Structures are given as structure tokens and as C-alpha cells.
Amino acid sequence: MLGVVPSMHKIFRRIILMIGAVLLGLGSAPAQTPFYQGKSIIIIVGYQNGDGYDIWARLLAAHMGKHIPGNPSFSCRTCRGRDR
């Protein structure tokens, strides 16, 4: 059983190596521009103008751009399917 327990020197070395690996992983990454910067997002609503889904989609489009990195512009488009 004495050979199973690693010595304090080995444990200490492993801890130092793990701390070093974590610190290397926390290094500064180059800044990236937000993916949606300068882009527009179109919400397509499959119901008629003024319907409940259309109102919710327009409400979402009015406020959602502020909460996405890059502040994309949102717009709504109603695209009803074939009338039956």
C-alpha cells in the first residue's frame, strides 16, 4: 500500500502544473467584432397585418436589436401563405 500513495513532491508538482495550465488558458484573446454588427435581421410572420402574432413580432423587433452584440437592425415582414 505504500507505493500507491504518491509523494508530496509529485502532488505539489501536479498542482503547480494545473495552475500553470489554467493561467495560460486565461491569456488575453484578440478582440473580435460582433458577428451581427452592420447586419439586419428580418422576422417573417406568417399571419396577416394587425394579428396577434404580427403585433408580438413587431414589438420584439423594436427592442431586440439593443440586446444582441453588434446591435443589428430588425424588421418585420408579413408573408401570408396561400389562401384556402
Stockholm file with secondary structure:
# STOCKHOLM 1.0

chainA/1-84         MLGVVPSMHKIFRRIILMIGAVLLGLGSAPAQTPFYQGKSIIIIVGYQNGDGYDIWARLLAAHMGKHIPGNPSFSCRTCRGRDR
#=GR chainA/1-84 SS CTTTSCCHHHHHHHHHHHHHHHHHHTSCCCCCCCTTTTCEEEEEECSCTTSHHHHHHHHHHHHHGGGSTTCCEEEEEECCCCCC
#=GC SS_cons        CTTTSCCHHHHHHHHHHHHHHHHHHTSCCCCCCCTTTTCEEEEEECSCTTSHHHHHHHHHHHHHGGGSTTCCEEEEEECCCCCC
//
